[in-house]
Amino acid sequence: MVYLLSFKLSQERVNNPNIYPYNVFREKEIEPFIFSPITIFYGNNGSGKSTLLNIIANKMGLKGKEYATSNSYGLVDYCGRFSRECQYGLADDENGGEIPCIPEESRYIKSEDILYEIKKIQQQQVLSDGMLYDYVKGGMAKKEAENYLTSKEGKKQQEYIKFTQEKYSNGETALQFFEEFLLPDALYLLDEPEVSLSPMAQVSLAKEINKMARFLGCQFIVATHSPFMLGTLDAKIYNLDTPDYCVCEWNELENVRYFYRFFKDREILFQSV
């Protein structure tokens, strides 16, 4: 499924070459991104993967968006200005007309969100704060939620959740997070979903993403440089390490090639296993 069909970054320029986020894309020759059911933004650290996802999330008004601030002083909101200068196009519905909007359940899931869930099993206060946030988000008044969490029943529930969560590793907790938040019929922006996942778990998650995109009406835009995610996802890949953000095959990417060379140089060690 495709909801967001295209996205065009701002082509405007500012006088100061160091103003964020204009500086991230200043030297690039970027055509509009054309999205598939699964699209990957690949690039090494500093390539702008997370910045690009957050710009899209802000432009689309997705849950989980972070309103970034510029690195300049003054009255000009450069991040907001850049976002307003970006353009996007939505896909057509079954009748040939443009869909009216992105599904309400769509969201931007960051690596920090995953790490926060893992922290819940390590810190009681974080667990309590997380439950308070969940109750308030679900419609309960903050004071009512606070009173419940300090009650006998609330404390009992916290202990039960803590006990059940402690049975799982960080990677298993991360997979639980995705199982809870990835729902059918929505657009998801995923920033480095491989965080805390073993290679085997990364492949499992990638297979689940493939299934949701194919059968459950989901669209994914994923920022990753994990060779296991890159090699498993049925995705269109934009290489953000190139000047024009060209589309590449996963086996052409430098990070993947490095892994290949690493194990190829040690191939003899595996022949007797």
C-alpha positions as CSV (number, residue, x, y, z in Angstrom):
1,M,0.0,0.0,0.0
2,V,1.1,3.5,-0.7
3,Y,-0.3,6.6,1.0
4,L,2.6,9.1,0.7
5,L,3.5,9.0,-3.0
6,S,6.2,11.7,-3.2
7,F,8.1,14.2,-1.2
8,K,10.2,17.2,-2.4
9,L,12.7,18.9,-0.2
10,S,13.0,22.6,-0.1
11,Q,15.2,24.0,-2.9
12,E,15.5,27.4,-1.2
13,R,18.9,28.6,0.0
14,V,19.9,30.8,3.0
15,N,22.9,33.1,3.2
16,N,24.5,31.4,6.1
17,P,25.7,28.0,4.8
18,N,25.7,26.5,8.3
19,I,22.0,27.0,9.1
20,Y,20.2,23.8,10.1
21,P,18.5,22.0,8.3
22,Y,19.4,23.8,5.1
23,N,23.1,22.8,5.6
24,V,22.2,19.1,5.6
25,F,21.0,19.2,2.0
26,R,23.0,22.2,0.7
27,E,25.4,20.4,-1.5
28,K,22.9,17.8,-2.8
29,E,21.2,17.5,-6.1
30,I,18.0,16.0,-5.0
31,E,15.0,15.0,-7.2
32,P,11.6,14.4,-5.4
33,F,11.5,11.1,-3.5
34,I,9.0,8.6,-5.1
35,F,7.9,6.1,-2.5
36,S,7.1,2.4,-2.7
37,P,5.2,0.3,-0.1
38,I,8.6,0.0,1.6
39,T,11.2,2.7,1.1
40,I,14.6,2.8,2.7
41,F,16.8,5.8,3.4
42,Y,20.3,4.3,3.7
43,G,23.4,6.3,4.8
44,N,26.1,6.4,7.3
45,N,26.0,8.5,10.5
46,G,25.7,12.2,9.6
47,S,24.1,11.5,6.2
48,G,20.8,13.1,7.2
49,K,18.6,10.0,7.5
50,S,17.0,11.0,10.8
51,T,16.7,14.7,9.8
52,L,14.9,13.6,6.6
53,L,12.4,11.4,8.4
54,N,11.7,14.1,11.0
55,I,11.1,16.7,8.3
56,I,8.6,14.3,6.6
57,A,6.9,13.6,10.0
58,N,6.6,17.3,10.7
59,K,5.3,18.1,7.3
60,M,2.7,15.3,7.5
61,G,1.8,16.0,11.2
62,L,2.5,12.4,12.2
63,K,2.4,11.2,15.8
64,G,5.9,11.0,17.3
65,K,7.3,14.0,15.3
66,E,9.9,16.1,17.0
67,Y,9.9,19.8,16.4
68,A,13.5,20.6,15.8
69,T,15.2,23.9,16.5
70,S,17.7,25.6,14.3
71,N,21.4,26.1,15.3
72,S,21.1,29.9,14.9
73,Y,20.1,32.8,17.1
74,G,17.4,35.2,16.2
75,L,13.7,35.3,15.4
76,V,13.7,33.2,12.3
77,D,12.3,29.7,12.7
78,Y,14.4,28.0,10.0
79,C,13.2,24.5,10.7
80,G,9.6,25.5,10.4
81,R,10.4,27.6,7.3
82,F,12.2,24.6,5.7
83,S,9.2,22.4,6.4
84,R,6.8,24.8,4.9
85,E,8.9,25.0,1.7
86,C,8.8,21.2,1.3
87,Q,6.1,19.7,-0.9
88,Y,4.4,16.3,-1.0
89,G,1.9,14.3,-3.0
90,L,-0.5,11.6,-1.8
91,A,-1.4,8.5,-3.7
92,D,-4.6,7.9,-5.6
93,D,-7.5,5.8,-4.1
94,E,-9.3,3.0,-5.9
95,N,-11.4,5.5,-7.9
96,G,-8.4,7.4,-9.2
97,G,-8.7,10.4,-7.0
98,E,-6.1,11.5,-4.5
99,I,-6.6,10.1,-1.0
100,P,-7.8,12.9,1.3
101,C,-5.2,12.4,4.1
102,I,-2.7,10.1,5.7
103,P,-4.4,7.5,8.0
104,E,-4.8,8.7,11.6
105,E,-2.8,5.8,13.1
106,S,0.3,6.7,11.2
107,R,3.3,7.6,13.3
108,Y,7.1,8.3,13.4
109,I,8.9,5.8,15.6
110,K,12.4,6.8,16.6
111,S,15.2,4.7,18.0
112,E,14.8,6.7,21.2
113,D,11.3,5.5,21.5
114,I,12.5,1.9,21.5
115,L,15.3,2.6,24.0
116,Y,12.7,4.3,26.3
117,E,10.6,1.2,26.3
118,I,13.7,-0.9,27.2
119,K,14.5,1.6,30.0
120,K,11.0,0.8,31.5
121,I,12.2,-2.6,32.6
122,Q,15.3,-1.1,34.3
123,Q,13.9,1.8,36.2
124,Q,10.8,1.8,38.4
125,Q,10.3,5.6,38.0
126,V,10.4,5.3,34.2
127,L,7.9,2.5,34.4
128,S,5.6,4.7,36.5
129,D,6.1,7.7,34.2
130,G,5.4,5.6,31.2
131,M,2.2,4.2,32.6
132,L,1.1,7.7,33.6
133,Y,1.7,8.9,30.1
134,D,-0.2,5.9,28.6
135,Y,-3.2,6.5,30.9
136,V,-3.3,10.2,30.1
137,K,-2.9,9.5,26.4
138,G,-5.8,7.1,26.7
139,G,-8.1,9.9,28.0
140,M,-7.7,9.7,31.7
141,A,-7.2,12.9,33.6
142,K,-3.6,13.4,34.9
143,K,-4.7,13.7,38.5
144,E,-6.9,10.6,38.3
145,A,-4.0,8.6,36.7
146,E,-1.6,9.7,39.4
147,N,-4.0,8.7,42.2
148,Y,-4.5,5.3,40.5
149,L,-0.8,4.6,40.2
150,T,-0.3,5.3,43.9
151,S,-3.2,3.1,44.9
152,K,-2.8,-0.5,46.0
153,E,-4.3,-1.8,42.7
154,G,-2.0,0.6,40.7
155,K,1.1,-0.6,42.5
156,K,0.1,-4.2,42.0
157,Q,-0.3,-3.6,38.3
158,Q,3.1,-1.9,38.1
159,E,4.8,-4.9,39.8
160,Y,3.1,-7.3,37.4
161,I,4.2,-5.3,34.3
162,K,7.7,-5.1,35.7
163,F,7.8,-8.8,36.3
164,T,6.5,-9.8,32.9
165,Q,8.9,-7.3,31.2
166,E,11.9,-8.6,33.1
167,K,11.4,-12.0,31.5
168,Y,12.5,-10.6,28.1
169,S,15.8,-9.4,26.8
170,N,16.3,-5.9,25.4
171,G,15.8,-7.3,21.9
172,E,12.6,-9.1,22.8
173,T,11.3,-6.0,24.5
174,A,12.0,-4.0,21.3
175,L,10.1,-6.6,19.2
176,Q,7.2,-6.3,21.6
177,F,7.2,-2.6,21.1
178,F,6.8,-3.0,17.4
179,E,4.1,-5.6,17.8
180,E,2.1,-3.1,19.9
181,F,2.6,0.0,17.8
182,L,2.5,-1.4,14.2
183,L,-1.2,-1.6,13.3
184,P,-2.8,-2.3,9.9
185,D,-3.7,0.5,7.4
186,A,-1.2,3.2,8.3
187,L,2.1,4.9,7.3
188,Y,5.1,4.3,9.5
189,L,8.4,6.2,9.5
190,L,11.0,4.0,11.3
191,D,14.3,5.5,12.4
192,E,16.9,2.8,12.8
193,P,14.5,0.1,14.0
194,E,17.4,-2.3,14.4
195,V,18.5,-0.7,17.7
196,S,18.9,-3.4,20.4
197,L,17.9,-6.2,18.0
198,S,20.2,-9.2,17.2
199,P,20.7,-10.0,13.5
200,M,18.2,-12.8,13.8
201,A,15.6,-10.4,15.4
202,Q,16.3,-7.8,12.7
203,V,15.5,-10.3,10.0
204,S,12.3,-11.3,11.9
205,L,11.2,-7.7,12.1
206,A,12.0,-7.1,8.4
207,K,9.9,-10.1,7.4
208,E,7.0,-8.8,9.5
209,I,7.3,-5.4,7.8
210,N,7.2,-7.1,4.4
211,K,4.1,-8.9,5.4
212,M,2.3,-5.8,6.7
213,A,3.2,-3.9,3.6
214,R,1.9,-6.7,1.3
215,F,-1.2,-7.9,3.1
216,L,-2.2,-5.4,5.8
217,G,-2.3,-2.1,4.0
218,C,0.8,-0.5,5.5
219,Q,3.5,1.7,4.1
220,F,6.9,2.0,5.6
221,I,9.7,4.6,5.2
222,V,12.8,3.2,7.0
223,A,16.1,4.8,7.9
224,T,18.7,2.1,8.4
225,H,22.2,1.0,7.5
226,S,21.8,-2.5,8.9
227,P,22.8,-5.1,6.2
228,F,20.3,-7.6,7.7
229,M,17.4,-5.1,7.3
230,L,18.7,-4.0,3.9
231,G,18.9,-7.5,2.6
232,T,15.5,-8.7,3.9
233,L,13.2,-5.8,3.2
234,D,11.4,-5.8,-0.2
235,A,12.3,-2.1,-0.5
236,K,13.3,0.7,-2.8
237,I,16.6,2.1,-1.4
238,Y,17.7,5.7,-1.6
239,N,21.5,6.0,-0.9
240,L,21.9,9.2,1.1
241,D,25.7,8.9,0.9
242,T,25.6,9.9,-2.8
243,P,25.3,13.5,-4.0
244,D,22.0,12.9,-5.8
245,Y,20.5,10.3,-3.4
246,C,20.4,7.7,-6.1
247,V,18.4,4.5,-6.0
248,C,20.6,1.5,-5.4
249,E,20.4,-2.3,-4.9
250,W,21.2,-3.4,-1.3
251,N,24.2,-5.4,-2.4
252,E,25.8,-2.3,-3.9
253,L,25.9,-0.3,-0.6
254,E,29.2,0.2,1.1
255,N,28.1,-1.0,4.5
256,V,26.9,-4.2,3.0
257,R,30.0,-4.6,0.9
258,Y,32.2,-4.1,4.0
259,F,30.5,-7.0,5.8
260,Y,30.9,-9.1,2.7
261,R,34.6,-8.4,2.4
262,F,35.1,-8.9,6.2
263,F,33.7,-12.5,6.1
264,K,35.1,-13.2,2.6
265,D,38.6,-12.6,4.0
266,R,37.9,-15.1,6.8
267,E,36.0,-17.6,4.7
268,I,38.5,-20.4,5.4
269,L,37.6,-20.2,9.1
270,F,34.0,-21.2,8.4
271,Q,34.7,-24.1,6.0
272,S,35.4,-26.5,8.9
273,V,32.4,-25.5,11.0
